[in-house]
């Protein structure tokens, strides 16, 4: 990313973090500690997309855009707390997950608190914005359930994969784009719906690629962790199109948890499925940029384009 753009976006992440700090003031210290365990060092894509979408369309009330973006970030953070419990995850963003540090019960209730807070705060915005965000939240839950249903299965299709990543990742980014545009100019909500959705697809596919590219030091989790959690992602599906024995071996790994077999599978996925998956992520990034190309030139448009590039260029 261009260093000047990066510096500006980092400044705005600081604004997001300050807004979040002002919004999160639970009576319970434990609730706050649970929240802090998961929220620090987040990428803040959702609030940034709300913020930049609204400002690119001429909104002058920056505080409203920041607050709305942070409401969506609260929902995202709540989902991460519950995600880690569902996945029995020990690590989140390179440090111990909240369920490990504080226990499952505080992590569950911490997520519930953030969901409830978000839905209370969104009522101060336009009814249509509240409807869009609440719909995204229940689709997010559907995605979680669908992912559980798909876990440790080898008969997953590319369509199944996209259904899950739309609901688990893209839908909140889509809602971010739509909500930001409604704050400023609802005539552009279809453009920002496409922007957010395609950013979501690009980001998640790249994330799934990183699972086969990175290690604990760079990504905050071990390579091959998705397979250990029973997740068949796009790189595996693409590799299986060329390696007819791959899915059988994946199924055997799901049963045996054999480390040597996992090493063999990850090597074949890197060789046969990774490049095509990265290219697919780039296609979605380009679609995201194309959807807002008609916007008048501004620094906020530049930031949105930079986020689309970041989605596929990042290394963690």
URPE-V580838 format. One record per residue. N is the residue number from 0. OMEGA is omega in whole degrees, -180 to 180 (999 if undefined). D_FIRST is the distance of its C-alpha to the first C-alpha in Angstrom with 2 decimals. Layout:
N_OMEGA_D_FIRST + N_OMEGA_D_FIRST
//
This chain:
0_175_0.00 + 1_-176_3.79 + 2_-180_6.11 + 3_177_8.48 + 4_-180_7.02 + 5_180_6.23 + 6_180_9.74 + 7_-180_11.26 + 8_177_10.45 + 9_176_11.76 + 10_-179_14.71 + 11_173_15.45 + 12_175_15.43 + 13_176_18.06 + 14_178_20.01 + 15_-178_20.00 + 16_178_21.25 + 17_179_23.92 + 18_178_25.04 + 19_-179_25.36 + 20_180_27.40 + 21_-179_29.71 + 22_-175_30.22 + 23_179_31.02 + 24_-179_34.36 + 25_176_36.65 + 26_-177_40.13 + 27_176_39.73 + 28_180_37.93 + 29_178_37.57 + 30_180_35.70 + 31_180_33.27 + 32_177_32.86 + 33_179_32.21 + 34_-178_29.51 + 35_-178_27.83 + 36_-176_27.92 + 37_-170_25.63 + 38_-177_23.56 + 39_175_21.98 + 40_176_18.35 + 41_-177_17.71 + 42_175_14.37 + 43_-179_16.19 + 44_-174_14.89 + 45_177_18.39 + 46_178_19.05 + 47_180_15.74 + 48_175_16.58 + 49_-176_20.11 + 50_-176_19.14 + 51_177_16.80 + 52_-178_19.15 + 53_-177_22.09 + 54_177_20.74 + 55_179_19.46 + 56_172_23.12 + 57_179_24.56 + 58_180_25.55 + 59_-178_26.58 + 60_-177_27.43 + 61_-177_24.23 + 62_178_26.27 + 63_180_27.45 + 64_178_24.00 + 65_-178_22.89 + 66_179_26.14 + 67_178_25.98 + 68_-180_22.50 + 69_175_23.82 + 70_178_26.88 + 71_177_24.88 + 72_177_23.06 + 73_178_26.59 + 74_177_27.57 + 75_-179_24.59 + 76_177_25.47 + 77_-179_29.10 + 78_178_28.36 + 79_178_26.60 + 80_180_29.72 + 81_177_31.96 + 82_-176_29.80 + 83_177_30.18 + 84_-180_33.91 + 85_-176_34.30 + 86_-173_32.45 + 87_-177_34.23 + 88_178_30.84 + 89_-174_31.05 + 90_174_27.39 + 91_179_24.65 + 92_173_21.18 + 93_177_22.74 + 94_-176_25.81 + 95_179_29.15 + 96_-176_29.26 + 97_-180_31.32 + 98_176_34.14 + 99_-176_34.59 + 100_-172_34.59 + 101_-178_36.66 + 102_-175_38.29 + 103_-176_38.14 + 104_177_40.15 + 105_179_38.05 + 106_177_34.85 + 107_-177_36.46 + 108_175_37.77 + 109_176_34.53 + 110_178_32.84 + 111_179_35.83 + 112_-178_35.57 + 113_175_31.95 + 114_-177_32.81 + 115_179_35.87 + 116_-179_34.17 + 117_-177_31.50 + 118_174_34.23 + 119_-177_36.32 + 120_-176_33.62 + 121_-180_32.54 + 122_179_36.13 + 123_180_35.51 + 124_179_33.28 + 125_-178_34.36 + 126_-180_36.35 + 127_176_34.20 + 128_179_31.06 + 129_179_33.13 + 130_-178_34.31 + 131_-178_30.88 + 132_179_29.60 + 133_176_32.87 + 134_179_32.82 + 135_-179_29.33 + 136_-180_30.69 + 137_174_33.68 + 138_175_31.73 + 139_178_29.57 + 140_176_32.87 + 141_179_34.06 + 142_177_31.02 + 143_-179_31.84 + 144_180_35.42 + 145_179_34.55 + 146_177_32.41 + 147_179_35.42 + 148_-178_37.67 + 149_-174_35.51 + 150_176_35.27 + 151_174_36.89 + 152_179_37.71 + 153_179_37.23 + 154_-180_38.18 + 155_178_34.85 + 156_175_33.75 + 157_178_30.36 + 158_176_31.57 + 159_-179_32.34 + 160_-177_28.86 + 161_177_27.23 + 162_-180_29.77 + 163_-175_28.83 + 164_173_25.04 + 165_-175_25.53 + 166_-176_27.75 + 167_-174_26.08 + 168_-170_22.44 + 169_-171_21.99 + 170_178_24.90 + 171_176_23.60 + 172_174_20.26 + 173_179_22.50 + 174_178_24.72 + 175_179_21.90 + 176_-180_21.07 + 177_-177_24.81 + 178_178_25.75 + 179_-180_23.28 + 180_180_24.55 + 181_177_28.16 + 182_-173_27.80 + 183_-175_27.10 + 184_-174_28.29 + 185_180_29.60 + 186_-177_29.87 + 187_-174_26.20 + 188_177_26.41 + 189_177_26.62 + 190_-178_23.36 + 191_170_21.60 + 192_179_23.60 + 193_179_22.14 + 194_-177_18.58 + 195_-180_19.04 + 196_-178_21.11 + 197_171_18.82 + 198_-180_15.82 + 199_178_18.42 + 200_-179_19.50 + 201_-176_16.12 + 202_-176_15.28 + 203_178_18.80 + 204_177_19.16 + 205_178_16.07 + 206_180_17.64 + 207_174_20.88 + 208_-180_19.48 + 209_178_18.12 + 210_179_21.74 + 211_-179_22.74 + 212_-165_19.93 + 213_179_19.80 + 214_-176_22.34 + 215_-177_23.28 + 216_-175_21.27 + 217_-174_17.85 + 218_-178_18.53 + 219_174_21.44 + 220_-177_23.93 + 221_176_25.82 + 222_-179_25.13 + 223_-178_27.46 + 224_-180_27.76 + 225_178_27.60 + 226_178_30.69 + 227_179_32.39 + 228_177_32.02 + 229_-176_33.44 + 230_174_30.37 + 231_-175_30.26 + 232_-173_26.77 + 233_178_25.47 + 234_178_24.98 + 235_-179_28.60 + 236_178_29.86 + 237_179_28.39 + 238_-179_29.72 + 239_177_33.07 + 240_-179_33.43 + 241_-178_33.86 + 242_-173_35.51 + 243_180_38.56 + 244_-173_39.38 + 245_-176_36.04 + 246_175_36.84 + 247_179_40.24 + 248_176_38.71 + 249_177_36.29 + 250_178_39.38 + 251_178_41.19 + 252_178_38.38 + 253_180_38.47 + 254_-170_42.15 + 255_-174_42.23 + 256_-177_38.93 + 257_-175_39.52 + 258_179_36.78 + 259_178_37.55 + 260_177_37.32 + 261_179_33.93 + 262_178_32.73 + 263_-178_34.15 + 264_-178_32.55 + 265_177_29.02 + 266_180_29.39 + 267_177_30.56 + 268_177_27.84 + 269_-176_25.18 + 270_-169_27.08 + 271_-173_28.06 + 272_-172_25.83 + 273_-176_22.32 + 274_180_21.07 + 275_180_22.61 + 276_177_21.14 + 277_179_17.53 + 278_178_18.38 + 279_177_19.88 + 280_179_16.81 + 281_178_14.92 + 282_179_17.93 + 283_176_17.66 + 284_178_14.02 + 285_177_15.35 + 286_179_18.35 + 287_-179_16.47 + 288_-180_14.85 + 289_-175_18.31 + 290_-180_20.06 + 291_-175_18.71 + 292_-177_18.61 + 293_-180_21.92 + 294_175_20.71 + 295_-180_21.25 + 296_177_18.37 + 297_178_17.13 + 298_-179_14.30 + 299_173_14.83 + 300_178_14.51 + 301_179_11.13 + 302_179_10.14 + 303_177_11.89 + 304_179_10.26 + 305_178_6.70 + 306_178_8.74 + 307_177_10.29 + 308_-179_7.50 + 309_-177_6.73 + 310_-177_10.51 + 311_-178_10.89 + 312_-173_8.22 + 313_179_9.13 + 314_177_12.00 + 315_999_13.97
//
